[in-house]
Amino acid sequence: MRKKRHLAILATLLVINGASAFAHSWYDPYCCNTKDCQPIPKAAVKVTAKGYIVTLAPHEHPMLAKETAPHTYLIPFDIVRESKDDDFHACIYPGPETMRCFYAPPVGS
């Protein structure tokens, strides 16, 4: 009985880790380490003539968890990458001041 329970726990962990790896798999390797690429709220993103302005509060991205104030980033249109799930994603690495990559849904989505 104990062996079956251990196998069930192991199988559950593999499924959870596999789903996590799949969700993370479409980020470009340059952009993503382990937790630095995450979906962000659509309300945090504004489109301007110069590009996207993204303002994230500390609780809106794991890499900002230790921050006490929001961070604002300007991402020019020519470096925006296409999102694979029609959401916005921010890759913040190596620190809170650097948005390494930004993913946006295709225009019109």
DRENTORKOL-3810 file (N, C-alpha, C; in nm, 4 decimals):
REM DRENTORKOL-3810
@n.u->0.0819; n.v->-0.1196; n.w->0.0000; ca.u->0.0000; ca.v->0.0000; ca.w->0.0000; c.u->0.0865; c.v->0.1264; c.w->0.0000
@n.u->0.1924; n.v->0.1233; n.w->0.0797; ca.u->0.2803; ca.v->0.2395; ca.w->0.0888; c.u->0.3501; c.v->0.2673; c.w->-0.0447
@n.u->0.3883; n.v->0.1596; n.w->-0.1142; ca.u->0.4544; ca.v->0.1756; ca.w->-0.2433; c.u->0.3600; c.v->0.2409; c.w->-0.3450
@n.u->0.2339; n.v->0.2008; n.w->-0.3458; ca.u->0.1362; ca.v->0.2599; ca.w->-0.4371; c.u->0.1170; c.v->0.4080; c.w->-0.4074
@n.u->0.1167; n.v->0.4425; n.w->-0.2803; ca.u->0.1000; ca.v->0.5828; ca.w->-0.2423; c.u->0.2185; c.v->0.6660; c.w->-0.2904
@n.u->0.3387; n.v->0.6121; n.w->-0.2756; ca.u->0.4580; ca.v->0.6826; ca.w->-0.3231; c.u->0.4555; c.v->0.6995; c.w->-0.4752
@n.u->0.4112; n.v->0.5966; n.w->-0.5450; ca.u->0.4019; ca.v->0.6051; ca.w->-0.6905; c.u->0.2979; c.v->0.7094; c.w->-0.7327
@n.u->0.1868; n.v->0.7157; n.w->-0.6607; ca.u->0.0839; ca.v->0.8142; ca.w->-0.6927; c.u->0.1365; c.v->0.9566; c.w->-0.6715
@n.u->0.2091; n.v->0.9774; n.w->-0.5635; ca.u->0.2674; ca.v->1.1097; ca.w->-0.5362; c.u->0.3679; c.v->1.1451; c.w->-0.6445
@n.u->0.4531; n.v->1.0506; n.w->-0.6811; ca.u->0.5533; ca.v->1.0736; ca.w->-0.7859; c.u->0.4857; c.v->1.1076; c.w->-0.9187
@n.u->0.3823; n.v->1.0351; n.w->-0.9538; ca.u->0.3113; ca.v->1.0610; ca.w->-1.0796; c.u->0.2495; c.v->1.2008; c.w->-1.0790
@n.u->0.1914; n.v->1.2407; n.w->-0.9671; ca.u->0.1333; ca.v->1.3743; ca.w->-0.9558; c.u->0.2389; c.v->1.4822; c.w->-0.9740
@n.u->0.3533; n.v->1.4648; n.w->-0.9096; ca.u->0.4623; ca.v->1.5618; ca.w->-0.9225; c.u->0.5125; c.v->1.5716; c.w->-1.0656
@n.u->0.5223; n.v->1.4599; n.w->-1.1344; ca.u->0.5669; ca.v->1.4615; ca.w->-1.2736; c.u->0.4679; c.v->1.5356; c.w->-1.3632
@n.u->0.3400; n.v->1.5156; n.w->-1.3397; ca.u->0.2383; ca.v->1.5848; ca.w->-1.4197; c.u->0.2462; c.v->1.7349; c.w->-1.3948
@n.u->0.2568; n.v->1.7746; n.w->-1.2681; ca.u->0.2645; ca.v->1.9173; ca.w->-1.2353; c.u->0.3892; c.v->1.9791; c.w->-1.2966
@n.u->0.5041; n.v->1.9156; n.w->-1.2816; ca.u->0.6284; ca.v->1.9680; ca.w->-1.3376; c.u->0.6250; c.v->1.9700; c.w->-1.4896
@n.u->0.5633; n.v->1.8714; n.w->-1.5500; ca.u->0.5527; ca.v->1.8668; ca.w->-1.6957; c.u->0.4674; c.v->1.9808; c.w->-1.7481
@n.u->0.3572; n.v->2.0091; n.w->-1.6800; ca.u->0.2713; ca.v->2.1203; ca.w->-1.7211; c.u->0.3440; c.v->2.2519; c.w->-1.7061
@n.u->0.4186; n.v->2.2663; n.w->-1.5989; ca.u->0.4946; ca.v->2.3887; ca.w->-1.5770; c.u->0.6012; c.v->2.4058; c.w->-1.6846
@n.u->0.6707; n.v->2.2997; n.w->-1.7170; ca.u->0.7753; ca.v->2.3070; ca.w->-1.8195; c.u->0.7149; c.v->2.3412; c.w->-1.9552
@n.u->0.5974; n.v->2.2836; n.w->-1.9852; ca.u->0.5340; ca.v->2.3126; ca.w->-2.1132; c.u->0.4942; c.v->2.4596; c.w->-2.1216
@n.u->0.4364; n.v->2.5116; n.w->-2.0151; ca.u->0.3932; ca.v->2.6507; ca.w->-2.0160; c.u->0.5112; c.v->2.7444; c.w->-2.0337
@n.u->0.6241; n.v->2.7060; n.w->-1.9840; ca.u->0.7445; ca.v->2.7888; ca.w->-1.9892; c.u->0.8228; c.v->2.7665; c.w->-2.1189
@n.u->0.7897; n.v->2.6620; n.w->-2.1924; ca.u->0.8742; ca.v->2.6176; ca.w->-2.3032; c.u->0.8761; c.v->2.7109; c.w->-2.4239
@n.u->0.7763; n.v->2.7940; n.w->-2.4448; ca.u->0.7770; ca.v->2.8762; ca.w->-2.5656; c.u->0.8507; c.v->3.0088; c.w->-2.5488
@n.u->0.8919; n.v->3.0425; n.w->-2.4280; ca.u->0.9731; ca.v->3.1627; ca.w->-2.4109; c.u->1.1101; c.v->3.1406; c.w->-2.4752
@n.u->1.1619; n.v->3.2449; n.w->-2.5378; ca.u->1.2954; ca.v->3.2348; ca.w->-2.5963; c.u->1.3984; c.v->3.2094; c.w->-2.4863
@n.u->1.4965; n.v->3.1210; n.w->-2.5105; ca.u->1.5964; ca.v->3.0902; ca.w->-2.4076; c.u->1.6696; c.v->3.2136; c.w->-2.3553
@n.u->1.6928; n.v->3.3120; n.w->-2.4402; ca.u->1.7595; ca.v->3.4345; ca.w->-2.3963; c.u->1.6775; c.v->3.5063; c.w->-2.2886
@n.u->1.5465; n.v->3.4961; n.w->-2.2990; ca.u->1.4568; ca.v->3.5718; ca.w->-2.2122; c.u->1.4341; c.v->3.5073; c.w->-2.0769
@n.u->1.4392; n.v->3.3786; n.w->-2.0723; ca.u->1.3843; ca.v->3.3072; ca.w->-1.9586; c.u->1.4876; c.v->3.2254; c.w->-1.8841
@n.u->1.4889; n.v->3.2431; n.w->-1.7522; ca.u->1.5726; ca.v->3.1619; ca.w->-1.6653; c.u->1.4815; c.v->3.0604; c.w->-1.5973
@n.u->1.4301; n.v->3.0890; n.w->-1.4813; ca.u->1.3370; ca.v->2.9959; ca.w->-1.4176; c.u->1.2044; c.v->3.0610; c.w->-1.3833
@n.u->1.2088; n.v->3.1779; n.w->-1.3219; ca.u->1.0848; ca.v->3.2443; ca.w->-1.2817; c.u->1.0756; c.v->3.3862; c.w->-1.3347
@n.u->1.1652; n.v->3.4223; n.w->-1.4236; ca.u->1.1708; ca.v->3.5610; ca.w->-1.4676; c.u->1.0712; c.v->3.5946; c.w->-1.5779
@n.u->1.0099; n.v->3.4975; n.w->-1.6439; ca.u->0.9067; ca.v->3.5229; ca.w->-1.7441; c.u->0.7716; c.v->3.4790; c.w->-1.6878
@n.u->0.6785; n.v->3.5736; n.w->-1.6862; ca.u->0.5469; ca.v->3.5455; ca.w->-1.6295; c.u->0.4411; c.v->3.6257; c.w->-1.7046
@n.u->0.3174; n.v->3.5748; n.w->-1.7078; ca.u->0.2083; ca.v->3.6559; ca.w->-1.7600; c.u->0.1887; c.v->3.7772; c.w->-1.6689
@n.u->0.1459; n.v->3.8872; n.w->-1.7271; ca.u->0.1191; ca.v->4.0080; ca.w->-1.6488; c.u->-0.0216; c.v->4.0574; c.w->-1.6804
@n.u->-0.0797; n.v->4.1360; n.w->-1.5927; ca.u->-0.2159; ca.v->4.1852; ca.w->-1.6167; c.u->-0.2233; c.v->4.2784; c.w->-1.7374
@n.u->-0.3286; n.v->4.2643; n.w->-1.8146; ca.u->-0.3490; ca.v->4.3522; ca.w->-1.9300; c.u->-0.3603; c.v->4.4979; c.w->-1.8865
@n.u->-0.4139; n.v->4.5205; n.w->-1.7680; ca.u->-0.4299; ca.v->4.6569; ca.w->-1.7175; c.u->-0.2956; c.v->4.7248; c.w->-1.6908
@n.u->-0.1883; n.v->4.6465; n.w->-1.6818; ca.u->-0.0547; ca.v->4.7026; ca.w->-1.6564; c.u->0.0093; c.v->4.7560; c.w->-1.7843
@n.u->-0.0545; n.v->4.7327; n.w->-1.8988; ca.u->0.0062; ca.v->4.7647; ca.w->-2.0288; c.u->-0.0718; c.v->4.8755; c.w->-2.0990
@n.u->0.0015; n.v->4.9738; n.w->-2.1461; ca.u->-0.0581; ca.v->5.0828; ca.w->-2.2254; c.u->0.0226; c.v->5.0973; c.w->-2.3541
@n.u->-0.0485; n.v->5.1205; n.w->-2.4640; ca.u->0.0168; ca.v->5.1400; ca.w->-2.5931; c.u->0.0319; c.v->5.2899; c.w->-2.6161
@n.u->0.1534; n.v->5.3311; n.w->-2.6534; ca.u->0.1801; ca.v->5.4719; ca.w->-2.6840; c.u->0.2440; c.v->5.4790; c.w->-2.8222
@n.u->0.2700; n.v->5.5990; n.w->-2.8683; ca.u->0.3350; ca.v->5.6170; ca.w->-2.9985; c.u->0.4772; c.v->5.5636; c.w->-2.9982
@n.u->0.5416; n.v->5.5575; n.w->-2.8820; ca.u->0.6809; ca.v->5.5121; ca.w->-2.8726; c.u->0.6952; c.v->5.3642; c.w->-2.8390
@n.u->0.5859; n.v->5.2988; n.w->-2.8063; ca.u->0.5916; ca.v->5.1577; ca.w->-2.7693; c.u->0.4962; c.v->5.1290; c.w->-2.6550
@n.u->0.5191; n.v->5.0172; n.w->-2.5904; ca.u->0.4363; ca.v->4.9779; ca.w->-2.4768; c.u->0.4951; c.v->5.0371; c.w->-2.3491
@n.u->0.4085; n.v->5.0917; n.w->-2.2646; ca.u->0.4500; ca.v->5.1313; ca.w->-2.1307; c.u->0.3871; c.v->5.0299; c.w->-2.0360
@n.u->0.4721; n.v->4.9650; n.w->-1.9583; ca.u->0.4281; ca.v->4.8621; ca.w->-1.8651; c.u->0.4600; c.v->4.9100; c.w->-1.7237
@n.u->0.3596; n.v->4.9155; n.w->-1.6393; ca.u->0.3779; ca.v->4.9520; ca.w->-1.4992; c.u->0.3321; c.v->4.8349; c.w->-1.4144
@n.u->0.4278; n.v->4.7765; n.w->-1.3423; ca.u->0.4010; ca.v->4.6583; ca.w->-1.2607; c.u->0.4213; c.v->4.6878; c.w->-1.1131
@n.u->0.3231; n.v->4.6524; n.w->-1.0349; ca.u->0.3352; ca.v->4.6593; ca.w->-0.8896; c.u->0.4144; c.v->4.5372; c.w->-0.8423
@n.u->0.4709; n.v->4.5436; n.w->-0.7226; ca.u->0.5525; ca.v->4.4313; ca.w->-0.6738; c.u->0.4826; c.v->4.2953; c.w->-0.6778
@n.u->0.3546; n.v->4.2899; n.w->-0.6497; ca.u->0.2831; ca.v->4.1620; ca.w->-0.6474; c.u->0.2459; c.v->4.1103; c.w->-0.7866
@n.u->0.2743; n.v->4.1871; n.w->-0.8896; ca.u->0.2340; ca.v->4.1463; ca.w->-1.0246; c.u->0.3411; c.v->4.0693; c.w->-1.1008
@n.u->0.4570; n.v->4.0495; n.w->-1.0406; ca.u->0.5636; ca.v->3.9697; ca.w->-1.1030; c.u->0.6563; c.v->3.9181; c.w->-0.9929
@n.u->0.6909; n.v->3.7897; n.w->-0.9962; ca.u->0.7768; ca.v->3.7330; ca.w->-0.8905; c.u->0.9122; c.v->3.8028; c.w->-0.8754
@n.u->0.9682; n.v->3.8540; n.w->-0.9835; ca.u->1.0983; ca.v->3.9200; ca.w->-0.9743; c.u->1.0896; c.v->4.0579; c.w->-0.9078
@n.u->0.9681; n.v->4.1038; n.w->-0.8812; ca.u->0.9486; ca.v->4.2317; ca.w->-0.8136; c.u->0.8987; c.v->4.2129; c.w->-0.6701
@n.u->0.8929; n.v->4.0909; n.w->-0.6240; ca.u->0.8324; ca.v->4.0596; ca.w->-0.4943; c.u->0.8961; c.v->4.1342; c.w->-0.3773
@n.u->1.0238; n.v->4.1624; n.w->-0.3843; ca.u->1.0916; ca.v->4.2309; ca.w->-0.2740; c.u->1.0890; c.v->4.3834; c.w->-0.2884
@n.u->1.0307; n.v->4.4322; n.w->-0.3958; ca.u->1.0247; ca.v->4.5759; ca.w->-0.4201; c.u->0.9103; c.v->4.6371; c.w->-0.3397
@n.u->0.9208; n.v->4.7670; n.w->-0.3148; ca.u->0.8155; ca.v->4.8358; ca.w->-0.2392; c.u->0.7374; c.v->4.9341; c.w->-0.3256
@n.u->0.7847; n.v->4.9586; n.w->-0.4463; ca.u->0.7181; ca.v->5.0542; ca.w->-0.5352; c.u->0.7017; c.v->4.9920; c.w->-0.6734
@n.u->0.6057; n.v->5.0409; n.w->-0.7505; ca.u->0.5892; ca.v->4.9909; ca.w->-0.8878; c.u->0.7106; c.v->5.0244; c.w->-0.9737
@n.u->0.7280; n.v->4.9457; n.w->-1.0784; ca.u->0.8322; ca.v->4.9715; ca.w->-1.1783; c.u->0.7640; c.v->4.9964; c.w->-1.3117
@n.u->0.8148; n.v->5.0960; n.w->-1.3840; ca.u->0.7603; ca.v->5.1283; ca.w->-1.5162; c.u->0.8684; c.v->5.1079; c.w->-1.6202
@n.u->0.8297; n.v->5.0453; n.w->-1.7299; ca.u->0.9218; ca.v->5.0123; ca.w->-1.8386; c.u->0.8639; c.v->5.0645; c.w->-1.9696
@n.u->0.9494; n.v->5.1138; n.w->-2.0572; ca.u->0.9098; ca.v->5.1489; ca.w->-2.1936; c.u->0.9712; c.v->5.0454; c.w->-2.2858
@n.u->0.8882; n.v->4.9768; n.w->-2.3610; ca.u->0.9351; ca.v->4.8738; ca.w->-2.4540; c.u->0.9043; c.v->4.9195; c.w->-2.5964
@n.u->1.0073; n.v->4.9550; n.w->-2.6736; ca.u->0.9847; ca.v->4.9964; ca.w->-2.8124; c.u->0.9219; c.v->4.8831; c.w->-2.8941
@n.u->0.8400; n.v->4.9189; n.w->-2.9902; ca.u->0.7707; ca.v->4.8194; ca.w->-3.0712; c.u->0.8661; c.v->4.7225; c.w->-3.1404
@n.u->0.9839; n.v->4.7697; n.w->-3.1802; ca.u->1.0734; ca.v->4.6839; ca.w->-3.2589; c.u->1.1396; c.v->4.5720; c.w->-3.1785
@n.u->1.1253; n.v->4.5706; n.w->-3.0456; ca.u->1.1837; ca.v->4.4600; ca.w->-2.9685; c.u->1.0767; c.v->4.3726; c.w->-2.9017
@n.u->0.9501; n.v->4.4011; n.w->-2.9283; ca.u->0.8413; ca.v->4.3223; ca.w->-2.8720; c.u->0.8366; c.v->4.1867; c.w->-2.9413
@n.u->0.8190; n.v->4.0835; n.w->-2.8623; ca.u->0.8065; ca.v->3.9471; ca.w->-2.9162; c.u->0.6596; c.v->3.9062; c.w->-2.9135
@n.u->0.6229; n.v->3.8155; n.w->-3.0028; ca.u->0.4831; ca.v->3.7739; ca.w->-3.0120; c.u->0.4499; c.v->3.6693; c.w->-2.9065
@n.u->0.3436; n.v->3.6952; n.w->-2.8330; ca.u->0.2943; ca.v->3.6019; ca.w->-2.7328; c.u->0.2279; c.v->3.4829; c.w->-2.8022
@n.u->0.2418; n.v->3.3677; n.w->-2.7432; ca.u->0.1810; ca.v->3.2464; ca.w->-2.7998; c.u->0.0433; c.v->3.2168; c.w->-2.7416
@n.u->0.0020; n.v->3.2955; n.w->-2.6415; ca.u->-0.1265; ca.v->3.2664; ca.w->-2.5782; c.u->-0.2191; c.v->3.3877; c.w->-2.5682
@n.u->-0.1909; n.v->3.4915; n.w->-2.6447; ca.u->-0.2744; ca.v->3.6111; ca.w->-2.6483; c.u->-0.2788; c.v->3.6873; c.w->-2.5161
@n.u->-0.1778; n.v->3.6685; n.w->-2.4315; ca.u->-0.1617; ca.v->3.7464; ca.w->-2.3093; c.u->-0.0297; c.v->3.8220; c.w->-2.3169
@n.u->-0.0135; n.v->3.9174; n.w->-2.2274; ca.u->0.1132; ca.v->3.9879; ca.w->-2.2151; c.u->0.2012; c.v->3.9123; c.w->-2.1157
@n.u->0.3319; n.v->3.9099; n.w->-2.1449; ca.u->0.4277; ca.v->3.8427; ca.w->-2.0572; c.u->0.5499; c.v->3.9317; c.w->-2.0422
@n.u->0.6022; n.v->3.9366; n.w->-1.9197; ca.u->0.7228; ca.v->4.0148; ca.w->-1.8921; c.u->0.8318; c.v->3.9211; c.w->-1.8414
@n.u->0.9514; n.v->3.9379; n.w->-1.8952; ca.u->1.0692; ca.v->3.8641; ca.w->-1.8498; c.u->1.1618; c.v->3.9661; c.w->-1.7846
@n.u->1.1674; n.v->3.9626; n.w->-1.6537; ca.u->1.2459; ca.v->4.0598; ca.w->-1.5779; c.u->1.3674; c.v->3.9870; c.w->-1.5221
@n.u->1.4859; n.v->4.0270; n.w->-1.5708; ca.u->1.6101; ca.v->3.9595; ca.w->-1.5321; c.u->1.7279; c.v->4.0455; c.w->-1.5752
@n.u->1.8328; n.v->4.0620; n.w->-1.5022; ca.u->1.8682; ca.v->3.9965; ca.w->-1.3766; c.u->1.8134; c.v->4.0657; c.w->-1.2525
@n.u->1.7578; n.v->4.1848; n.w->-1.2658; ca.u->1.7028; ca.v->4.2544; ca.w->-1.1507; c.u->1.5789; c.v->4.3310; c.w->-1.1896
@n.u->1.5138; n.v->4.3944; n.w->-1.0931; ca.u->1.3857; ca.v->4.4606; ca.w->-1.1191; c.u->1.3930; c.v->4.5760; c.w->-1.2185
@n.u->1.5105; n.v->4.6305; n.w->-1.2404; ca.u->1.5235; ca.v->4.7436; ca.w->-1.3317; c.u->1.5326; c.v->4.7012; c.w->-1.4790
@n.u->1.5446; n.v->4.5719; n.w->-1.5051; ca.u->1.5674; ca.v->4.5249; ca.w->-1.6418; c.u->1.4567; c.v->4.4318; c.w->-1.6896
@n.u->1.3785; n.v->4.4795; n.w->-1.7872; ca.u->1.2855; ca.v->4.3895; ca.w->-1.8535; c.u->1.3586; c.v->4.3358; c.w->-1.9760
@n.u->1.4020; n.v->4.2128; n.w->-1.9650; ca.u->1.4831; ca.v->4.1518; ca.w->-2.0711; c.u->1.4015; c.v->4.1273; c.w->-2.1968
@n.u->1.2792; n.v->4.0794; n.w->-2.1803; ca.u->1.1926; ca.v->4.0532; ca.w->-2.2952; c.u->1.0491; c.v->4.0858; c.w->-2.2577
@n.u->0.9737; n.v->4.1248; n.w->-2.3585; ca.u->0.8318; ca.v->4.1543; ca.w->-2.3412; c.u->0.7563; c.v->4.0884; c.w->-2.4550
@n.u->0.6528; n.v->4.0134; n.w->-2.4194; ca.u->0.5706; ca.v->3.9444; ca.w->-2.5184; c.u->0.4316; c.v->4.0090; c.w->-2.5194
@n.u->0.3807; n.v->4.0349; n.w->-2.6390; ca.u->0.2477; ca.v->4.0923; ca.w->-2.6557; c.u->0.1704; c.v->4.0107; c.w->-2.7577
@n.u->0.0385; n.v->4.0069; n.w->-2.7433; ca.u->-0.0422; ca.v->3.9367; ca.w->-2.8429; c.u->-0.0307; c.v->4.0061; c.w->-2.9781
@n.u->-0.0536; n.v->3.9339; n.w->-3.0853; ca.u->-0.0527; ca.v->3.9979; ca.w->-3.2163; c.u->-0.1557; c.v->4.1111; c.w->-3.2198
@n.u->-0.1281; n.v->4.2136; n.w->-3.2951; ca.u->-0.2195; ca.v->4.3267; ca.w->-3.3077; c.u->-0.3522; c.v->4.2754; c.w->-3.3617
@n.u->-0.4607; n.v->4.3176; n.w->-3.2988; ca.u->-0.5920; ca.v->4.2738; ca.w->-3.3409; c.u->-0.6445; c.v->4.1557; c.w->-3.2614
@n.u->-0.5634; n.v->4.1031; n.w->-3.1691; ca.u->-0.6103; ca.v->3.9891; ca.w->-3.0872; c.u->-0.6917; c.v->4.0360; c.w->-2.9707
END
